Amino acid sequence: QVQLVESGGGLVQAGGSLTLSCAASGRVFSIHAMAWYRQAPGNQREQVALISRGGSTNYADSVKGRFTISKNNTENTVTMYLQMKNLKLEDTGVYYCTAYGLGSPYWGQGTQVTVSS
């Protein structure tokens, strides 16, 4: 099992910045990739950014150039970050951390990001 805990969400004005964190514990050695998803009210959950075990990254077109995904590994934990800059109203939503291991993906509880005008 892998446990994921997100933090760092909040209220920010458009054009501002915010950094989300996701702390992974448990069988972190089984994780081969991690990702951030978000879900706005009435919308489907969408992948925002992904980072592989080796550090390769992939971004949704809507966040390229504004968001940066990164991670820091220790022996027993992995912490993933999402640095968000130049936030837009449409970035509002619940952001979820996901870890891909041997079976079904693991999900965090989500953290709310609200961008105001």
HELIX and SHEET records of a PDB file:
HELIX    1   1 VAL A   28  SER A   30  5                                   3    
HELIX    2   2 ASP A   61  VAL A   63  5                                   3    
HELIX    3   3 LEU A   89  ASP A   91  5                                   3    
SHEET    1   A 4 VAL A   2  SER A   7  0                                        
SHEET    2   A 4 LEU A  18  GLY A  26 -1                                        
SHEET    3   A 4 VAL A  78  MET A  84 -1                                        
SHEET    4   A 4 PHE A  67  ASN A  73 -1                                        
SHEET    1   B 6 GLY A  10  GLN A  13  0                                        
SHEET    2   B 6 THR A 111  SER A 116  1                                        
SHEET    3   B 6 GLY A  93  TYR A 100 -1                                        
SHEET    4   B 6 ALA A  33  GLN A  39 -1                                        
SHEET    5   B 6 GLU A  46  SER A  52 -1                                        
SHEET    6   B 6 THR A  57  TYR A  59 -1                                        
SHEET    1   C 4 GLY A  10  GLN A  13  0                                        
SHEET    2   C 4 THR A 111  SER A 116  1                                        
SHEET    3   C 4 GLY A  93  TYR A 100 -1                                        
SHEET    4   C 4 TYR A 106  TRP A 107 -1                                        
END                                                                             
